[in-house]
Amino acid sequence: MMILGEIHTGLLRHSTPVATGLARDLLDLVAGEVVRASERPISCAWSPDLVTGVDCPLAGTSDRAVGTVRHRAVLTGGCMVQASAYTTVEPAAEVRRLPWSHYISRPGHVEVLAKTPPAGLADAFLAGERGPGALDLGGICARTIERVQASPRLDRRVALRVPRTRFRWVATVGPDRVHLLVDDGDLRTLRLALPELPAGRIADLCTDIARHDWLLSSLIEVIGASALGVRARGETLPRLAPAIDTLLHLWMPAALLDDGMATVWASLERRPGFTRQWATLVARIRDQLSVGTVEALSAGVRV
C-alpha cells in the first residue's frame, strides 16, 4: 500500500488578503458542506473534501486502477491558495472491475487490477512518467485551484508576482524517513516512510511542507529580482515591500498539525533547514531596512 499526492501552491489573484467571510465563500465548492476556518494561530480555511472517480492506468504501468481521489482547496493568511489531491493505492481484492458503488464507498482509494501494485510506481509517479490517459493528480489540483481563482469576487490584481509550485509526494510503510528534493523549476518531490499511513493526516503534513516551501521559494525569488546588494537601496527596498507585507508573517511551520505529524518537521529543520534559511533571508531584508532608515535620517530625510 502507498499514498500518492500532489499539491499546487500560489498567490490568490486579489490585491489584498481576503477576510474569513470571503475565504469561506471562495472555498464553498460542495453544496451543503461546511467550509472549515480558523483564526489561530494563523488564519486558514479549508474547503470540504471533493471526490473524483478515476479509471485509468497509473504512472509507469499499463495496469488499470479504479477508485476515487480526494481533493480540496486551502486558503492561508487570506492570500496563499493551495489545491491538494491524494489517493491510497492498493491491490484489488479481485482482478476484475467491480460496480462503482464499491469504489465510491471507499473515498480516496484506488485499487490496482493486478495482484500487487507495480514495482517502480513511486519512482514513475514522482518523475511524472505519465502515459496517455494515466492518473493525473496535478490536473485535478489545477482544476481545483482555478475554481477558486475564477471567482468574480477577486479583483485579479496582485501586489506580488511569484511562480506557483507543484509538490508531488509518495508515502509508504517503513521506518521513519523523509527525503525532499527541490528541482530547478517549479517541481518539488517528497518521499515519506512512516510506520503507519493515516492518509488525511499525511496529506495535511505535505500541504504544510508545500506551503512553507512556497514561502521560502517566493522570498528567494523576490530577493533575487530586487538585486539586493547590487542596486542602490532606494531602488531595492520598494521592490521588497510587497513581500514584507504579504509573506513574512505567514511563516509558522507545523502550527496547524497534530503532534504526530509535527515531529516530521524535525527532519526538515535539520536538513535542508527550512527555518534557518528563512530566518537568514528575513534578517537580510530587515538589515537593509535598518540601514536604509539610518541613511535617510543621516541625510535629513523624514521617514
VENZI-V71237 format. One record per residue. PHI is phi in degrees with one decimal (none if undefined). Layout:
BEGIN
phi->(PHI:PHI)
END
This chain:
BEGIN
phi->(none:-148.6:-115.8:-110.0:-151.1:-147.4:-136.6:-109.9:-132.6:-162.0:-99.3:-63.6:-80.3:-150.9:-74.4:-137.0:-59.8:-87.3:-73.9:-59.6:-60.5:-69.2:-58.4:-61.4:-65.2:-64.1:-98.7:-80.3:-96.8:-129.4:-57.9:83.5:-100.4:-88.3:-90.7:-81.0:-148.5:-143.5:-106.8:-127.0:-81.2:-148.4:-70.1:-152.2:-134.4:-124.2:-70.0:-61.1:-67.4:-103.8:-128.5:-118.7:-78.0:-133.9:-147.8:-162.9:-71.7:-95.2:-59.8:74.0:-149.9:-99.6:-66.6:-83.5:-124.2:-125.9:160.1:-137.6:-117.8:-88.0:-152.5:-161.0:-113.6:-133.1:-123.7:-116.8:64.1:71.4:-142.1:-101.0:-112.0:-132.9:-125.5:-124.1:-134.7:-155.9:-154.2:-92.5:-102.6:-138.4:-65.9:-72.0:-65.3:-127.9:-84.3:-159.3:-76.0:-98.1:-59.2:-59.0:-58.6:-64.8:-76.0:-64.8:-72.6:-126.0:-60.6:82.2:-129.9:-123.2:-112.6:-85.1:-80.5:-153.4:-66.5:-141.8:-58.8:-63.0:-64.1:81.5:-60.9:-61.3:-62.1:-65.2:-65.9:-65.5:-81.0:74.7:-81.3:-110.2:-80.9:-57.7:76.4:-73.6:-54.6:-128.3:-67.2:-62.8:-64.3:-64.4:-60.4:-60.4:-67.3:-65.6:-68.1:-71.4:-61.7:-70.9:-67.6:-81.6:-59.2:-68.0:-83.6:-94.5:-87.9:67.0:-108.2:-120.1:-80.6:-136.3:-107.4:-133.9:-68.7:-80.5:-114.6:-114.0:-125.4:-106.2:-140.2:-134.3:-121.6:-131.7:-81.5:167.2:-60.0:-51.2:-156.6:-133.9:-136.6:-108.9:-123.1:-101.9:-77.4:-66.6:-91.4:-96.3:-100.5:-124.9:-129.1:-133.0:-110.6:-123.0:-124.3:-137.0:-61.7:-131.2:-125.4:-74.7:-55.5:-62.9:-69.4:-68.0:-61.5:-62.7:-59.3:-66.0:-63.2:-67.9:-64.4:-62.0:-59.9:-78.1:-62.6:-64.9:-59.4:-65.1:-62.5:-66.5:-66.1:-60.9:-62.0:-65.5:-63.0:-62.8:-68.9:-77.7:57.0:-59.8:88.1:-109.4:-82.6:-63.2:-58.4:-62.9:-91.4:-79.2:-61.3:-61.9:-72.8:-86.4:-55.3:-61.3:-68.6:-61.7:-71.4:-98.2:-107.4:-60.3:-82.3:-91.4:-79.3:-147.5:-56.5:66.7:-64.8:-103.2:-105.3:-76.2:-60.9:-62.2:-78.6:-63.9:-65.3:-63.5:-60.8:-58.7:-65.2:-72.9:-76.6:-75.3:-156.9:-84.8:82.2:-53.7:-67.3:-60.8:-69.3:-59.9:-62.7:-64.3:-66.2:-63.9:-62.7:-64.0:-64.7:-66.6:-63.1:-64.2:-63.1:-63.7:-65.1:-62.1:-65.7:-61.8:-62.2:-65.8:-66.8:-64.4:-84.5:78.1:-97.8:-73.1:-123.6)
END
